Amino acid sequence: MSTEEVKALRWRKIAGSVSRKINLAWWLDRLSAPLLVTALVGSCVILIARRELDEFPWTQSIIIGLTLFLAIGLLSWWHARKNFESPEQALVRIEASMQMRNNLSAAERGLTAWPNIPEVIQDGTQWRWPRLLSPPLAALILLCASILLPV
C-alpha cells in the first residue's frame, strides 16, 4: 500500500468518525424530549400501579418499558436521520474548520494529493455534556424514585 493510499484511508477513517459523532449527537438531541416525557408518564403509572395492586407485575413492566425505550430510540433515530452527515460531508466540515481550502475535497476527487494528517483534528464541534446528559439523568431519577419511594 502506497503512502498516498494510507493517507486516503486515514482521512476517510477520520471523516467516518466525525460523521458518526455528528449523527450520534443528532440522535441524542432528538431522543431527549420523548425520553423525559415517557419517563415522567411511566413514573406516574408505576406509582399508581404500586399503590393499587397487591402484587406489582415487575416482569411485564420491565418488558413493556424496554420495548417502549426501543421504540422511542428508533423513532428518534428516524426523525434525526434527515440531519445525518455522510463521511463526505464530514470531510468538508473538517476542511472548513481547519481552513484547508478544499484540499480534502480535491484529494477525494483525485485532483490533488492527500494532505498530511495533523496532530490535532478539529471538526468544528464540541460536546455540550450538561445539555446532553440532563434529560436521560432526569428520566433515570424519575424512574428510580417511582420504584424506590414507599407507597
C-alpha positions in Angstrom: 0.0 0.0 0.0 1.4 3.4 -1.0 1.7 6.3 1.4 -1.0 8.1 -0.7 -3.4 5.2 -0.1 -2.5 5.1 3.6 -3.2 8.9 3.9 -6.5 8.5 2.0 -7.6 5.6 4.2 -6.7 7.5 7.4 -8.5 10.7 6.2 -11.6 8.6 5.4 -11.4 6.9 8.7 -11.3 10.3 10.5 -14.2 11.5 8.4 -16.2 8.4 9.3 -15.5 9.0 13.0 -16.6 12.6 12.7 -19.7 11.6 10.8 -20.7 9.1 13.5 -20.1 11.7 16.2 -22.4 14.2 14.4 -25.0 11.6 13.8 -24.9 10.4 17.4 -25.3 14.0 18.6 -28.4 14.5 16.4 -29.9 11.2 17.6 -29.4 12.0 21.2 -30.8 15.5 20.7 -34.0 14.1 19.2 -34.2 11.4 21.9 -34.1 13.6 25.0 -37.6 15.1 25.0 -39.5 11.9 24.3 -37.4 10.0 26.7 -38.1 12.5 29.5 -41.9 12.7 28.8 -42.1 8.9 28.7 -40.1 8.5 31.9 -42.5 11.0 33.6 -45.6 9.2 32.4 -44.0 5.8 33.3 -43.2 7.0 36.8 -46.8 8.1 37.4 -48.0 4.7 36.1 -45.6 2.8 38.3 -46.6 4.8 41.4 -50.3 4.3 40.7 -49.9 0.6 40.0 -47.8 0.1 43.1 -50.5 1.8 45.2 -53.5 0.0 43.6 -52.1 -3.5 43.0 -51.3 -6.0 45.7 -48.6 -7.6 43.6 -46.8 -5.4 41.1 -46.1 -7.1 37.8 -42.3 -6.3 37.6 -41.5 -8.7 34.7 -44.3 -7.3 32.4 -43.4 -3.8 33.4 -39.7 -4.2 32.5 -40.6 -5.8 29.2 -43.0 -3.0 28.3 -40.5 -0.4 29.5 -37.7 -1.8 27.4 -40.0 -2.2 24.3 -41.1 1.4 24.8 -37.5 2.6 25.1 -36.5 0.7 22.0 -39.5 2.3 20.1 -38.6 5.8 21.2 -35.0 5.2 20.2 -35.9 4.0 16.8 -38.4 6.8 16.2 -35.9 9.4 17.4 -33.3 7.9 15.0 -35.9 8.0 12.2 -36.7 11.7 13.0 -33.0 12.7 13.3 -31.7 10.9 10.2 -32.6 13.8 7.9 -29.8 15.8 9.6 -27.2 13.0 9.5 -23.9 13.6 7.7 -22.1 11.3 5.4 -18.3 10.8 5.7 -18.0 13.0 2.6 -19.8 15.9 4.3 -17.7 15.3 7.4 -14.6 15.8 5.2 -16.0 19.2 4.1 -16.7 20.0 7.8 -13.1 19.2 8.7 -11.5 21.2 5.9 -13.8 24.2 6.7 -13.0 24.2 10.4 -9.3 23.6 9.8 -9.2 26.2 6.9 -7.7 23.7 4.5 -9.0 25.5 1.3 -10.7 22.5 -0.3 -7.6 20.2 0.0 -9.6 17.3 1.2 -12.4 17.7 -1.3 -9.9 17.9 -4.2 -8.0 14.9 -2.9 -11.2 12.9 -2.5 -11.9 13.5 -6.2 -8.4 12.6 -7.2 -7.4 16.1 -8.3 -4.6 16.6 -5.7 -2.6 14.5 -3.3 -4.0 13.9 0.2 -2.5 16.4 2.7 -0.5 15.2 5.7 -2.6 14.4 8.8 -2.0 17.0 11.5 -1.6 16.0 15.2 -4.9 17.6 16.2 -8.0 17.2 14.0 -10.6 20.0 14.5 -14.1 19.2 13.2 -15.7 22.4 14.4 -17.9 20.6 17.0 -17.9 20.4 20.8 -19.9 18.2 23.1 -22.2 20.0 25.5 -22.4 17.4 28.2 -24.8 19.2 30.6 -27.4 19.6 27.8 -26.8 16.1 26.6 -26.9 14.2 29.9 -29.6 16.2 31.7 -32.7 14.5 30.2 -31.5 10.9 30.5 -30.3 11.6 34.0 -33.7 13.2 34.9 -35.5 10.2 33.4 -33.4 7.8 35.4 -34.0 9.7 38.6 -37.8 9.8 38.0 -38.0 6.1 37.3 -35.8 5.2 40.3 -37.8 7.5 42.6 -41.1 5.8 41.5 -39.7 2.4 42.2 -37.9 3.2 45.5 -40.4 5.6 47.1 -42.6 4.0 49.7 -46.2 3.9 48.8 
